[in-house]
Amino acid sequence: MYALSTILAYFATAQNRRDEKGATAVEYGLLVALIAAVIVTIVVTLGGQINAAFTKISGNLPALG
């Protein structure tokens, strides 16, 4: 029969493995949130300049038709 310490060690290890998977999911979630925040910041900061550049380019293209 298994000793009590062996059984407890098994359950502690199994619990630890489940906790690591949860931590990994949280870390990925934080990474996605950080990337989204960076993208939003870049779009807000450079949005006007990009719009002006495309407007200038489209104004210089010859009209079709």
Distance bins in CASP14 RR format, pairs under 12 A and 6 or more apart:
PFRMAT RR
TARGET T0000
AUTHOR 0000-0000-0000
RMODE 2
METHOD distances of the structure
MODEL  1
1 7 0 0 0 0 1 0 0 0 0 0 0
2 8 0 0 0 0 1 0 0 0 0 0 0
2 9 0 0 0 0 1 0 0 0 0 0 0
2 10 0 0 0 0 1 0 0 0 0 0 0
2 11 0 0 0 0 0 1 0 0 0 0 0
3 9 0 0 0 0 1 0 0 0 0 0 0
3 10 0 0 0 0 0 1 0 0 0 0 0
4 10 0 0 0 0 0 1 0 0 0 0 0
4 11 0 0 0 0 0 1 0 0 0 0 0
5 11 0 0 0 0 0 1 0 0 0 0 0
5 12 0 0 0 0 0 1 0 0 0 0 0
6 12 0 0 0 0 0 1 0 0 0 0 0
6 13 0 0 0 0 0 1 0 0 0 0 0
7 13 0 0 0 0 0 1 0 0 0 0 0
7 14 0 0 0 0 0 1 0 0 0 0 0
8 14 0 0 0 0 0 1 0 0 0 0 0
8 15 0 0 0 0 0 1 0 0 0 0 0
9 15 0 0 0 0 0 1 0 0 0 0 0
9 16 0 0 0 0 0 1 0 0 0 0 0
10 16 0 0 0 0 0 1 0 0 0 0 0
10 17 0 0 0 0 0 1 0 0 0 0 0
11 17 0 0 0 0 0 1 0 0 0 0 0
11 18 0 0 0 0 0 1 0 0 0 0 0
12 18 0 0 0 0 0 1 0 0 0 0 0
12 19 0 0 0 0 0 1 0 0 0 0 0
13 19 0 0 0 0 0 1 0 0 0 0 0
13 20 0 0 0 0 0 1 0 0 0 0 0
14 20 0 0 0 0 0 1 0 0 0 0 0
14 21 0 0 0 0 0 1 0 0 0 0 0
15 21 0 0 0 0 0 1 0 0 0 0 0
15 22 0 0 0 0 0 1 0 0 0 0 0
16 22 0 0 0 0 0 1 0 0 0 0 0
16 23 0 0 0 0 0 1 0 0 0 0 0
17 23 0 0 0 0 0 1 0 0 0 0 0
17 24 0 0 0 0 0 1 0 0 0 0 0
18 24 0 0 0 0 0 1 0 0 0 0 0
18 25 0 0 0 0 0 1 0 0 0 0 0
19 25 0 0 0 0 0 1 0 0 0 0 0
19 26 0 0 0 0 0 1 0 0 0 0 0
20 26 0 0 0 0 0 1 0 0 0 0 0
20 27 0 0 0 0 0 1 0 0 0 0 0
21 27 0 0 0 0 0 1 0 0 0 0 0
21 28 0 0 0 0 0 1 0 0 0 0 0
22 28 0 0 0 0 1 0 0 0 0 0 0
22 29 0 0 0 0 0 1 0 0 0 0 0
23 29 0 0 0 0 0 1 0 0 0 0 0
23 30 0 0 0 0 0 1 0 0 0 0 0
24 30 0 0 0 0 0 1 0 0 0 0 0
24 31 0 0 0 0 0 1 0 0 0 0 0
25 31 0 0 0 0 0 1 0 0 0 0 0
25 32 0 0 0 0 0 1 0 0 0 0 0
26 32 0 0 0 0 0 1 0 0 0 0 0
26 33 0 0 0 0 0 1 0 0 0 0 0
27 33 0 0 0 0 0 1 0 0 0 0 0
27 34 0 0 0 0 0 1 0 0 0 0 0
28 34 0 0 0 0 0 1 0 0 0 0 0
28 35 0 0 0 0 0 1 0 0 0 0 0
29 35 0 0 0 0 1 0 0 0 0 0 0
29 36 0 0 0 0 1 0 0 0 0 0 0
29 37 0 0 0 0 0 1 0 0 0 0 0
30 36 0 0 0 0 0 1 0 0 0 0 0
30 37 0 0 0 0 0 1 0 0 0 0 0
31 37 0 0 0 0 0 1 0 0 0 0 0
31 38 0 0 0 0 0 1 0 0 0 0 0
32 38 0 0 0 0 0 1 0 0 0 0 0
32 39 0 0 0 0 0 1 0 0 0 0 0
33 39 0 0 0 0 0 1 0 0 0 0 0
33 40 0 0 0 0 0 1 0 0 0 0 0
34 40 0 0 0 0 0 1 0 0 0 0 0
34 41 0 0 0 0 0 1 0 0 0 0 0
35 41 0 0 0 0 0 1 0 0 0 0 0
35 42 0 0 0 0 0 1 0 0 0 0 0
36 42 0 0 0 0 0 1 0 0 0 0 0
36 43 0 0 0 0 0 1 0 0 0 0 0
37 43 0 0 0 0 0 1 0 0 0 0 0
37 44 0 0 0 0 0 1 0 0 0 0 0
38 44 0 0 0 0 0 1 0 0 0 0 0
38 45 0 0 0 0 0 1 0 0 0 0 0
39 45 0 0 0 0 0 1 0 0 0 0 0
39 46 0 0 0 0 0 1 0 0 0 0 0
39 47 0 0 0 0 0 1 0 0 0 0 0
40 46 0 0 0 0 0 1 0 0 0 0 0
40 47 0 0 0 0 0 1 0 0 0 0 0
41 47 0 0 0 0 0 1 0 0 0 0 0
42 48 0 0 0 0 0 1 0 0 0 0 0
42 49 0 0 0 0 0 1 0 0 0 0 0
42 50 0 0 0 0 1 0 0 0 0 0 0
43 49 0 0 0 0 0 1 0 0 0 0 0
43 50 0 0 0 0 1 0 0 0 0 0 0
43 51 0 0 0 0 0 1 0 0 0 0 0
44 50 0 0 0 0 0 1 0 0 0 0 0
46 52 0 0 0 0 0 1 0 0 0 0 0
46 53 0 0 0 0 1 0 0 0 0 0 0
46 54 0 0 0 0 0 1 0 0 0 0 0
47 53 0 0 0 0 1 0 0 0 0 0 0
47 54 0 0 0 0 0 1 0 0 0 0 0
47 55 0 0 0 0 0 1 0 0 0 0 0
48 54 0 0 0 0 1 0 0 0 0 0 0
48 55 0 0 0 0 1 0 0 0 0 0 0
48 56 0 0 0 0 0 1 0 0 0 0 0
49 55 0 0 0 0 0 1 0 0 0 0 0
49 56 0 0 0 0 0 1 0 0 0 0 0
50 56 0 0 0 0 0 1 0 0 0 0 0
50 57 0 0 0 0 0 1 0 0 0 0 0
51 57 0 0 0 0 0 1 0 0 0 0 0
51 58 0 0 0 0 0 1 0 0 0 0 0
52 58 0 0 0 0 0 1 0 0 0 0 0
52 59 0 0 0 0 0 1 0 0 0 0 0
53 59 0 0 0 0 0 1 0 0 0 0 0
53 60 0 0 0 0 0 1 0 0 0 0 0
54 60 0 0 0 0 0 1 0 0 0 0 0
54 61 0 0 0 0 0 1 0 0 0 0 0
55 61 0 0 0 0 0 1 0 0 0 0 0
58 64 0 0 0 0 0 1 0 0 0 0 0
END
